[in-house]
Amino acid sequence: MSAFVLSPDSDEDIWTIWQYLAQDAGISVANYIEAELYEAFETLARSPGIGHRRADLTAAPVFFFVAHQYMIVYRKSFPLEIAAVIHGKRNLPRILGERL
């Protein structure tokens, strides 16, 4: 059993990222980035203290961790909840305001 769970939004985020990368950079790149994201989720589940708060992005009680160019937004719970996986160049305050 994994020590993290994906929210429906984060599950959709990962699928959208994979689709975009597969079309833009190829399936091998999409698979590589997806594997790296899941590795980051496992790392966060083992050591949730490595993330940080971002009051400039949201007042919600979530933490952030960067993997490649993606912001992993998560809640320190057990199991750890991955709330979102968003490209860092997107409008994070707007997206998070709609979701959290």
C-alpha atoms as one frame of an Amber mdcrd trajectory, in Angstrom:
protein
   0.000   0.000   0.000   1.311   3.399  -0.965   1.751   6.126   1.597   0.161
   8.695  -0.736  -3.117   9.139  -2.570  -3.935  11.194  -5.643  -6.880  13.560
  -5.585  -9.095  13.392  -8.673  -7.640  16.752  -9.793  -4.047  15.594  -9.440
  -4.817  12.359 -11.265  -6.211  14.445 -14.136  -3.160  16.747 -13.953  -0.800
  13.809 -14.432  -2.797  12.480 -17.378  -2.865  15.940 -18.996   0.885  16.358
 -18.490   1.545  12.917 -19.975  -0.659  13.607 -23.010   0.996  16.954 -23.671
   4.515  15.574 -23.338   3.751  12.500 -25.444   2.542  14.715 -28.269   5.189
  17.431 -27.897   8.304  15.497 -26.853   7.479  11.822 -27.381   6.207   8.907
 -25.360   9.569   8.111 -23.793   9.838  11.644 -22.371   6.228  11.503 -21.148
   6.882   8.183 -19.430  10.123   9.484 -17.896   8.484  12.599 -16.424   5.524
  10.584 -15.147   7.915   8.160 -13.411   9.842  11.080 -11.908   6.617  12.586
 -10.546   5.637   9.297  -8.915   9.118   9.010  -7.451   8.690  12.513  -5.987
   5.321  11.479  -4.491   7.004   8.511  -2.790   9.781  10.776  -1.496   7.239
  13.225  -0.079   5.305  10.418   1.573   8.489   9.256   3.303   9.626  12.792
   4.249   6.773  15.317   4.046   8.905  17.880   5.859  10.900  18.583   2.692
   8.037  20.606   1.259   7.231  24.190   2.096   4.267  26.556   2.403   3.598
  29.243  -0.212   1.420  31.947   1.340   1.983  33.992  -1.819   0.070  31.350
  -3.801  -2.652  30.153  -1.402  -3.830  30.432   2.170  -4.918  26.787   2.058
  -3.045  24.423   4.404  -1.004  22.797   1.629   2.674  22.366   0.926   4.706
  22.592  -2.262   7.546  20.614  -3.767   9.138  21.140  -7.177   9.846  18.220
  -9.527  11.247  19.253 -12.887   9.106  22.246 -13.880   6.043  21.054 -11.968
   4.725  22.189  -8.599   3.454  19.276  -6.564   0.834  20.582  -4.138   0.094
  18.263  -1.223  -1.477  17.943   2.186   0.553  16.533   5.053  -1.784  13.760
   6.084  -1.627  10.014   6.257  -1.703   8.924   3.655  -0.176  12.040   2.132
  -2.621  13.593  -0.355  -1.337  14.883  -3.682  -3.773  17.748  -4.379  -2.344
  19.065  -7.660   0.542  18.794 -10.093   0.814  22.049 -12.031   3.410  23.454
 -14.406   5.222  26.291 -12.664   4.503  28.791 -15.456   0.721  28.459 -15.130
  -1.376  30.857 -13.066  -0.979  28.991  -9.790  -2.980  31.369  -7.534  -5.977
  31.197  -9.894  -5.832  27.430 -10.330  -5.361  26.770  -6.633  -8.139  29.237
  -5.774 -10.505  27.201  -7.916  -9.430  23.847  -6.494  -8.563  24.244  -2.812
